[in-house]
Amino acid sequence: MANSATINTEQMAELLLGIARSQLAVADAMESAKSGFKSTHLRGQVESAARIKVNRPVTLADFPSRLLLQMLGRNAPTLEEVAKDLRALIDSPAEEPGQSR
């Protein structure tokens, strides 16, 4: 019999925050090897993945990239902030079929 595990919002937020910290560590290592890497190469690509410049609501698919962008800034988000944002995304009403976010 398969054992199914469940994860709550706070645990998911903690996991996403840990992943973003790992991604930031890689970005910091690249920055150490090549000064200006984050601002010249990384930020634009992450903004593209986060769909920052697209005028539409944030989706769960955008959330990890947006979290990394916050980590690249001066004030990293707290676990409570990430959990709150994640809850808001999960609780937001789903769009009608055929509509894209």
C-alpha positions, -999 to +999 in steps of 0.1 A: +000+000+000+014+034-010+021+059+017+007+093+008+022+124+024+006+158+026+023+191+029+008+223+043+012+259+031+039+267+057+059+236+047+056+245+010+067+280+017+097+268+037+106+245+008+103+272-018+124+296+004+151+269+007+152+264-030+154+302-036+183+303-011+201+276-030+196+294-063+209+326-047+240+307-035+247+296-071+241+332-083+264+346-056+291+321-067+287+332-103+289+368-092+322+360-073+336+344-104+324+372-128+316+406-113+283+420-126+269+385-135+237+390-115+228+424-129+240+418-164+229+383-171+208+367-143+182+394-133+168+398-168+164+361-173+147+357-140+124+386-146+115+370-179+107+337-161+087+356-135+068+374-162+073+407-144+066+428-175+034+410-185+003+427-174-015+398-158-021+383-123+007+363-106+003+325-109+018+297-089+041+290-119+055+326-116+059+324-078+093+307-076+110+331-100+094+361-082+107+347-049+142+344-064+140+381-075+131+391-040+161+371-027+183+390-052+171+423-036+183+438-003+155+425+019+149+387+015+113+377+023+105+360+056+089+326+059+057+343+071+056+366+040+062+337+017+035+316+034+010+345+032+017+351-005+015+314-012-018+311+006-032+340-013-022+324-046-037+290-036-069+306-024-074+329-054-103+319-076-094+298-106-100+313-141-126+300-165-114+273-190-098+289-220-086+319-202-049+323-196-033+340-166 
